[in-house]
Amino acid sequence: MNPTLHVSRPTAATVLLELDGPPANGLGMALRGQLAEVLATIDADLTVRAVVLTGRNGAFCAGDDLREAAGRGDGQLDAVLGFNVLMDQVAACRVPIIAAIDGWCLGGGLELALSCDIRLASARASFAASGVNIGLMASVDRLPRLIGEARAKAHLLTGATFDPVRALADGVVTAVHPSDALLAEALKVAERIASRAPLSVEATKRAVAGLPVDVASLVASADHAEAVAAFRAKRAGVFVRG
C-alpha cells in the first residue's frame, strides 16, 4: 500500500488530516509531498479555521521512513534539510493545528507533533526524541523552547521512550484521553477554535510565534464588533473574517 494522507472535512470550518503509511506512518518523501501540498491548500482556503492531524495504523508517526532513507545515498542530506522545511511549514500554517497522538510518536514524528500548536495524547501513546538513537539530531530547537532546557535534555540526550504521563507532566501534551476518545476530543478543540473570531485566532498564533500583528486592524474589524455584540446578547458569534 502506498503511503497516503487522508483529508476530510468533519465540519465546514475544520479539516482532518490522517497519515496512513503502514506500519507506523513513516514520513517518506511521498507522504511529505502530500502534506506540504495539503498545507498550502489549507493556507489558501479561508473557510478553514482549524486542523486536526493524526495517524492511522495505531500510530501517530515514527519519523522518517528509514528503509527509504537507507537508499537515498547522496540525497539523504537534502532529505533531512527538506524535512526541516516541512516542519517549518506545519508551524507556520495560517490556522491552528491540533496533533492527536495515538501510539508511536518518535524522532521526526515527535518533531511533527511539536510543530503543531496543541498536542493531545492517547493513553497508549509512546514518545521519544530519538535522534541520538540513529546518529542524528531531532527536536533540539522546538522541545527546549516548549518544556525548558533541563527537561528537554533528559529526552534529547538519552533517546529513551517516555509515556503519556511523563509527556503531560513535562508539558509536551496538554491532555491524555482514552485511545477510542482521542480523535473526538481533538475535534472538539478544533471546533471550539473554529467558532472563535478567525482574524483574532490567526493573529494570536502569529503573536505567540513572535511575528508582527496589526492590532489596529483587529480593533476595527467586523469580527471584533460581532464578538462584542454576541457576548452582550449571550449568543454565538457569526464571523465573516473581516
N, C-alpha and C positions, 0 to 999 in steps of 0.2 A: 504494500500500500504506500502510495506517495504521500509525503507529509502535506498536510492541508491546514489552512487557517479557516475555520468556520466562522462566518459572520452572520449575525441575525439582529433583529430589532425587537426586543421584548416589549418596548413601548415606543411611541413616536419620537421621543427625545433621547432614548438610550440605545447603546449598541453593545452587544455581547460578542466578544472575540474568544474563540476556543482553539487552543493549539492541539493539533492532532497528528503526531508523528510517533507512532509506536516504536520502542516500548515505553519511552519516558519523555517524549516531546523534545528531543534534542534540537537545538536551533541550528540546523544546517543552512546552507546558502539558499535553498529554495524557500524554506519557511521564513527566513529573514526577509527575502524579497517580497513575499506576500504581505508580511507585517508592515514593512515600510510603505508599500503601495496603499494598504488599507488606512494607515495613519494619515497619509497625505489626503485621501478621500475624506476622512473624518474632519480634518482641519478645514477643508473647503466647504463642508456641508454644515451650514449654520443652524440646521434643525437639530443637530446632535449636541447634547448638553452634558452627557456623561457616558463613560465607557466602563465595562467590566471585562477584565482579562483573566482567563483561567485556562486550564488544560484538561484534556480528556485522558483516558487510559490509566486513571488512578494516580496521575502525576501532574504537577504544575509544569516544571521544565527542569531538565537535568543538565542544562548548559549547552555547550557546543555538541555537535554530532561528532564524537571522537573517531568513529570509524571513517567518516568522511574526511576529517581533519588529517588523518594519517596519510591520505593520498593526495593532499594538496601540494606537497613539495615546496617549491619556492613561493607559492601563493599563500602560504599559511600566515605570513606577517600581514599581508593585505587583508586576509580574512579576520584576523584579530583586530586590526585597526578599524575595519568596516563594522565589526560588532560594536565597538565603542561609539561609532557614529550613530548606529541604530538605537543604542540606549539613550543617547542624547535626543534623538527624535522622539522616543517614547516620553522622556521627561518634559520635552518642550511642547507636547501636544496641546492644542488650544483648550481642550476641556479636561477635567479631572479623569484619571484612570484609576479604578479600584482593582487591585490584584486579589483574586480569590484563590488562595494557595492550598491545594489538596495534594497530599503525597510529596514526592521528591521536589525540592527547590534547592538546587545545588549549583555552585560555581556561577556560570553565566546565567543560570536560572534565578539565582538569588539576586544577581545584578539587574535582571529584568524586573523582578519584584521591587527592588529598591528604586528603580527608575519610575515606578508608578507613584501616585500621590497618596494612596491609602492602601494598606495591606491587611487582609483578614485571612486567618488560617483555619484549617480543619484540625480536629483533634488528632488526626493521623499524619499531619504534615511533618516533614523532616528537612532540616535546613543544614547547609554547610557553605562556608566561604572557602571553597576547596581549590582555589588557585594554586596554593603551595603543594597540593597533592599531585598536580600534573606539571610542576615546574614552571608555572606561570603566576600571574597576579590577577586577582578579581576582587572587585568591590572595595579597593583600597582608598577610594575617594568618598563614595556615597555612604558606606557603612559608618566610618568615623564621624561624618557630618550628622548622621541620623542618631547614633547612640552614644557618641563620645569615643575618644581615642582609646581609653583603657579597656572598655568593654569590647570595642571592635578588635583590638589586637589579640584578645583571647580567642577570637574566632579566626582572624586572618592568619595568625602565625602558626596555628595548630591544624587548621583544616578539618577539625573534628565536627561531626554531626551534632546538632542540638535540636531539641524537641519544641513543640509549640509553647509549652510552659516557660521555657527559657526565652524563646522568641518574644513572648508577651512581656516577661519581666524586664528584658533588655530594651524593649521599645521597638523591636523590629516589626511587630504587628500590633494592631490596636484591639483585636478581639479574636477569640478562638471559639469555633462553633462545631457541633457535630458534623461529620462529613456530609450527611444527607441534607443538612440545612444550610450549608455554606453558601451555595450559589444564590439561594433565595435571600439570604441576609445581605450578600453583596449587592444584589439587585435593589434591595430596599434602600441601601445607602445611595446607589446611583439615582434612584427615583427621587429621593429627598434632594439631592444636589440639583437634579434637573428641574425641580419645582421652584428653585430659588431664582432670583434675577440673574439672567445669564451674563450680562456685562459685568456685574459685580463678582460673580464666580470666577470669570476669566481674569479679571483684574486682580483679584485676591491671589489666584495661583501665580500670576506674574510677579506680584509684590513679594510673596514668600520666596520666590526664586531670585530675588534681588534685581528684577528687571523694572524699568521705569513704567509708571502708570499715570494716566491723566485723571486725577481726582476731580478736576473741574467738570469733565465730561460726564462722570458718574453723577455728580450733584445735579447736573442739568438734564439728565436722561429721563425719558418717559418711564423706564423701568423703575427708577427711584421713586418717581411720583406714584406709580402704580403700587409699589411695595408699601409706601406710607398709607395710601388710600385703603389698601387691603387690610393692613394692620388695624386701622381705625374702624373699619367696618366688620372686623373679625371674620374675614373671608379669605379664601385662597387667592393669591395674586395671579393675574393673567398677563404674562410678559411677552413683549413683541421684539425684545432685543434691540431697543432703540432709546 
